[in-house]
Amino acid sequence: MDKETKEEIKRLARKAEIRVAEAVLRWKYKKEGKEIPEDPDLQHQSQEVTDQARDIIRKRGKNILSEFKKAYRKGKTPEDERH
């Protein structure tokens, strides 16, 4: 897959994430009986929520991966390392 196609897929995924966050925010405001902000404000909030979620996933994902690696190394026997 070429770089341009990858970038386009990333862009489309980002837009989808923001739309989902916007829908969740609209639902939350409605459920709480609050006024739904104007579109530009809601889009900005959606982008912020999406960015925060991606940061959390990125950080936790790295931590989880390193924990898996540690557990894997601890569970290995000297015989496993010869293969």
NUMIFI-675087 format. One record per residue: residue number from 1; x, y, z of N, C-alpha, C, O in turn. Coordinates in steps of 0.1 Angstrom, whole numbers, plus 5000, padded with zeros to 4 digits. Example, Ala and Ser with C-alpha at 12.3 -4.5 7.8 and 13.67 -1.06 7.14 Angstrom:
REM NUMIFI-675087
REC | 1 | 5132 | 4943 | 5078 | 5123 | 4955 | 5078 | 5132 | 4967 | 5078 | 5142 | 4967 | 5085 .
REC | 2 | 5128 | 4978 | 5071 | 5137 | 4989 | 5071 | 5129 | 5000 | 5079 | 5134 | 5011 | 5080 .
END
This chain:
REM NUMIFI-675087
REC | 1 | 5009 | 4988 | 5000 | 5000 | 5000 | 5000 | 5009 | 5012 | 5000 | 5018 | 5013 | 5008 .
REC | 2 | 5006 | 5022 | 4991 | 5015 | 5033 | 4990 | 5012 | 5043 | 5002 | 5001 | 5042 | 5008 .
REC | 3 | 5021 | 5053 | 5003 | 5020 | 5062 | 5014 | 5007 | 5071 | 5013 | 5001 | 5074 | 5024 .
REC | 4 | 5004 | 5075 | 5001 | 4992 | 5083 | 4999 | 4979 | 5076 | 5004 | 4970 | 5082 | 5010 .
REC | 5 | 4978 | 5063 | 5000 | 4966 | 5056 | 5004 | 4966 | 5054 | 5019 | 4955 | 5055 | 5025 .
REC | 6 | 4977 | 5051 | 5026 | 4978 | 5050 | 5040 | 4973 | 5063 | 5047 | 4965 | 5063 | 5057 .
REC | 7 | 4978 | 5074 | 5042 | 4974 | 5087 | 5047 | 4959 | 5090 | 5046 | 4953 | 5095 | 5055 .
REC | 8 | 4953 | 5086 | 5035 | 4939 | 5088 | 5032 | 4931 | 5079 | 5042 | 4921 | 5083 | 5047 .
REC | 9 | 4935 | 5067 | 5044 | 4929 | 5058 | 5054 | 4929 | 5064 | 5068 | 4919 | 5063 | 5075 .
REC | 10 | 4941 | 5069 | 5072 | 4942 | 5075 | 5085 | 4933 | 5087 | 5086 | 4927 | 5089 | 5097 .
REC | 11 | 4932 | 5095 | 5076 | 4923 | 5107 | 5076 | 4909 | 5103 | 5077 | 4901 | 5109 | 5085 .
REC | 12 | 4905 | 5093 | 5070 | 4891 | 5088 | 5071 | 4888 | 5082 | 5085 | 4877 | 5084 | 5090 .
REC | 13 | 4897 | 5075 | 5090 | 4896 | 5069 | 5104 | 4895 | 5080 | 5114 | 4886 | 5080 | 5123 .
REC | 14 | 4903 | 5090 | 5113 | 4902 | 5102 | 5122 | 4889 | 5109 | 5121 | 4883 | 5112 | 5132 .
REC | 15 | 4883 | 5111 | 5109 | 4870 | 5117 | 5108 | 4859 | 5109 | 5114 | 4850 | 5114 | 5121 .
REC | 16 | 4860 | 5096 | 5113 | 4850 | 5086 | 5118 | 4851 | 5087 | 5134 | 4841 | 5087 | 5140 .
REC | 17 | 4863 | 5087 | 5139 | 4865 | 5088 | 5154 | 4858 | 5101 | 5159 | 4852 | 5101 | 5169 .
REC | 18 | 4860 | 5112 | 5152 | 4855 | 5125 | 5156 | 4840 | 5125 | 5156 | 4833 | 5130 | 5164 .
REC | 19 | 4834 | 5119 | 5145 | 4820 | 5118 | 5144 | 4814 | 5109 | 5155 | 4803 | 5113 | 5160 .
REC | 20 | 4820 | 5099 | 5159 | 4815 | 5090 | 5169 | 4816 | 5098 | 5183 | 4806 | 5098 | 5190 .
REC | 21 | 4827 | 5105 | 5185 | 4828 | 5113 | 5197 | 4817 | 5124 | 5197 | 4811 | 5127 | 5208 .
REC | 22 | 4814 | 5130 | 5186 | 4804 | 5140 | 5185 | 4790 | 5134 | 5189 | 4782 | 5140 | 5196 .
REC | 23 | 4787 | 5122 | 5183 | 4775 | 5116 | 5186 | 4773 | 5113 | 5201 | 4763 | 5114 | 5207 .
REC | 24 | 4784 | 5108 | 5207 | 4784 | 5105 | 5221 | 4782 | 5118 | 5230 | 4774 | 5118 | 5239 .
REC | 25 | 4789 | 5128 | 5226 | 4787 | 5141 | 5233 | 4772 | 5146 | 5232 | 4767 | 5151 | 5241 .
REC | 26 | 4767 | 5145 | 5220 | 4753 | 5150 | 5218 | 4744 | 5141 | 5227 | 4735 | 5147 | 5234 .
REC | 27 | 4746 | 5128 | 5227 | 4738 | 5119 | 5236 | 4739 | 5123 | 5250 | 4730 | 5124 | 5258 .
REC | 28 | 4752 | 5126 | 5255 | 4754 | 5129 | 5269 | 4747 | 5142 | 5272 | 4741 | 5143 | 5283 .
REC | 29 | 4749 | 5153 | 5264 | 4742 | 5165 | 5267 | 4727 | 5164 | 5268 | 4721 | 5169 | 5277 .
REC | 30 | 4721 | 5156 | 5258 | 4707 | 5154 | 5258 | 4703 | 5146 | 5271 | 4693 | 5150 | 5277 .
REC | 31 | 4710 | 5136 | 5275 | 4707 | 5128 | 5286 | 4707 | 5136 | 5299 | 4699 | 5134 | 5308 .
REC | 32 | 4717 | 5145 | 5300 | 4718 | 5154 | 5311 | 4709 | 5166 | 5311 | 4709 | 5174 | 5321 .
REC | 33 | 4701 | 5167 | 5300 | 4692 | 5178 | 5299 | 4699 | 5192 | 5297 | 4693 | 5202 | 5299 .
REC | 34 | 4711 | 5191 | 5292 | 4718 | 5203 | 5289 | 4716 | 5207 | 5274 | 4713 | 5199 | 5266 .
REC | 35 | 4719 | 5220 | 5272 | 4718 | 5225 | 5258 | 4730 | 5220 | 5250 | 4741 | 5221 | 5255 .
REC | 36 | 4728 | 5215 | 5238 | 4738 | 5210 | 5229 | 4745 | 5223 | 5223 | 4739 | 5231 | 5218 .
REC | 37 | 4759 | 5223 | 5225 | 4766 | 5235 | 5219 | 4765 | 5236 | 5204 | 4761 | 5226 | 5197 .
REC | 38 | 4768 | 5248 | 5199 | 4768 | 5250 | 5184 | 4778 | 5240 | 5178 | 4787 | 5236 | 5184 .
REC | 39 | 4776 | 5238 | 5165 | 4784 | 5228 | 5158 | 4799 | 5231 | 5159 | 4806 | 5221 | 5162 .
REC | 40 | 4804 | 5243 | 5157 | 4818 | 5245 | 5158 | 4824 | 5241 | 5172 | 4834 | 5235 | 5173 .
REC | 41 | 4816 | 5245 | 5182 | 4821 | 5242 | 5196 | 4820 | 5227 | 5198 | 4829 | 5221 | 5204 .
REC | 42 | 4810 | 5220 | 5193 | 4808 | 5206 | 5195 | 4819 | 5198 | 5188 | 4824 | 5188 | 5192 .
REC | 43 | 4822 | 5203 | 5176 | 4833 | 5197 | 5168 | 4846 | 5198 | 5175 | 4854 | 5189 | 5175 .
REC | 44 | 4849 | 5210 | 5181 | 4861 | 5212 | 5188 | 4862 | 5203 | 5200 | 4872 | 5197 | 5203 .
REC | 45 | 4851 | 5202 | 5208 | 4851 | 5193 | 5219 | 4853 | 5178 | 5215 | 4860 | 5171 | 5221 .
REC | 46 | 4847 | 5174 | 5203 | 4848 | 5161 | 5198 | 4863 | 5158 | 5195 | 4868 | 5147 | 5197 .
REC | 47 | 4870 | 5168 | 5188 | 4884 | 5166 | 5185 | 4892 | 5164 | 5198 | 4901 | 5156 | 5198 .
REC | 48 | 4889 | 5172 | 5208 | 4897 | 5171 | 5220 | 4895 | 5158 | 5227 | 4904 | 5152 | 5232 .
REC | 49 | 4882 | 5153 | 5227 | 4880 | 5140 | 5233 | 4887 | 5129 | 5225 | 4893 | 5120 | 5231 .
REC | 50 | 4887 | 5130 | 5212 | 4893 | 5120 | 5204 | 4908 | 5120 | 5206 | 4914 | 5109 | 5207 .
REC | 51 | 4914 | 5132 | 5207 | 4929 | 5133 | 5210 | 4932 | 5127 | 5223 | 4942 | 5120 | 5224 .
REC | 52 | 4924 | 5130 | 5233 | 4927 | 5125 | 5247 | 4926 | 5109 | 5247 | 4934 | 5103 | 5253 .
REC | 53 | 4915 | 5104 | 5240 | 4914 | 5090 | 5240 | 4925 | 5083 | 5232 | 4930 | 5073 | 5237 .
REC | 54 | 4930 | 5089 | 5222 | 4941 | 5083 | 5214 | 4954 | 5083 | 5223 | 4962 | 5074 | 5223 .
REC | 55 | 4956 | 5094 | 5230 | 4968 | 5095 | 5239 | 4967 | 5084 | 5250 | 4977 | 5078 | 5253 .
REC | 56 | 4956 | 5082 | 5256 | 4954 | 5072 | 5266 | 4957 | 5058 | 5260 | 4964 | 5050 | 5266 .
REC | 57 | 4951 | 5056 | 5249 | 4953 | 5043 | 5243 | 4967 | 5040 | 5239 | 4973 | 5030 | 5241 .
REC | 58 | 4974 | 5051 | 5234 | 4988 | 5050 | 5230 | 4997 | 5047 | 5242 | 5005 | 5038 | 5242 .
REC | 59 | 4994 | 5054 | 5253 | 5002 | 5052 | 5265 | 5000 | 5038 | 5272 | 5009 | 5031 | 5275 .
REC | 60 | 4987 | 5035 | 5273 | 4984 | 5022 | 5279 | 4988 | 5010 | 5270 | 4992 | 5000 | 5275 .
REC | 61 | 4987 | 5012 | 5257 | 4991 | 5002 | 5248 | 5005 | 4999 | 5249 | 5009 | 4987 | 5249 .
REC | 62 | 5014 | 5009 | 5251 | 5028 | 5007 | 5253 | 5031 | 5000 | 5266 | 5039 | 4991 | 5267 .
REC | 63 | 5024 | 5004 | 5276 | 5025 | 4997 | 5289 | 5021 | 4983 | 5289 | 5028 | 4974 | 5294 .
REC | 64 | 5010 | 4980 | 5283 | 5005 | 4966 | 5282 | 5015 | 4958 | 5274 | 5018 | 4946 | 5278 .
REC | 65 | 5020 | 4963 | 5263 | 5030 | 4956 | 5255 | 5042 | 4953 | 5263 | 5047 | 4941 | 5262 .
REC | 66 | 5047 | 4962 | 5270 | 5059 | 4960 | 5278 | 5057 | 4950 | 5289 | 5066 | 4942 | 5292 .
REC | 67 | 5045 | 4950 | 5295 | 5042 | 4940 | 5305 | 5041 | 4926 | 5299 | 5045 | 4916 | 5305 .
REC | 68 | 5035 | 4925 | 5287 | 5035 | 4912 | 5280 | 5049 | 4907 | 5278 | 5052 | 4895 | 5280 .
REC | 69 | 5058 | 4916 | 5273 | 5071 | 4912 | 5270 | 5079 | 4907 | 5283 | 5086 | 4897 | 5283 .
REC | 70 | 5076 | 4914 | 5294 | 5083 | 4910 | 5307 | 5078 | 4896 | 5311 | 5085 | 4888 | 5315 .
REC | 71 | 5065 | 4894 | 5310 | 5059 | 4881 | 5314 | 5064 | 4870 | 5305 | 5067 | 4859 | 5310 .
REC | 72 | 5065 | 4873 | 5293 | 5070 | 4863 | 5283 | 5085 | 4859 | 5287 | 5088 | 4848 | 5287 .
REC | 73 | 5093 | 4870 | 5289 | 5107 | 4867 | 5293 | 5108 | 4859 | 5306 | 5117 | 4850 | 5307 .
REC | 74 | 5100 | 4863 | 5316 | 5100 | 4855 | 5329 | 5096 | 4841 | 5327 | 5101 | 4832 | 5334 .
REC | 75 | 5087 | 4838 | 5318 | 5082 | 4825 | 5316 | 5091 | 4816 | 5308 | 5089 | 4804 | 5307 .
REC | 76 | 5101 | 4822 | 5301 | 5110 | 4814 | 5293 | 5119 | 4806 | 5301 | 5124 | 4810 | 5311 .
REC | 77 | 5122 | 4794 | 5296 | 5132 | 4785 | 5303 | 5145 | 4786 | 5294 | 5144 | 4790 | 5282 .
REC | 78 | 5156 | 4782 | 5299 | 5169 | 4782 | 5291 | 5167 | 4773 | 5278 | 5173 | 4776 | 5268 .
REC | 79 | 5159 | 4763 | 5280 | 5156 | 4754 | 5268 | 5149 | 4761 | 5257 | 5152 | 4759 | 5245 .
REC | 80 | 5139 | 4770 | 5261 | 5132 | 4778 | 5251 | 5140 | 4787 | 5243 | 5138 | 4789 | 5231 .
REC | 81 | 5151 | 4792 | 5250 | 5159 | 4802 | 5243 | 5168 | 4796 | 5233 | 5174 | 4802 | 5224 .
REC | 82 | 5171 | 4782 | 5233 | 5179 | 4775 | 5224 | 5172 | 4773 | 5211 | 5178 | 4771 | 5201 .
REC | 83 | 5158 | 4774 | 5211 | 5150 | 4771 | 5199 | 5147 | 4784 | 5191 | 5141 | 4783 | 5181 .
END
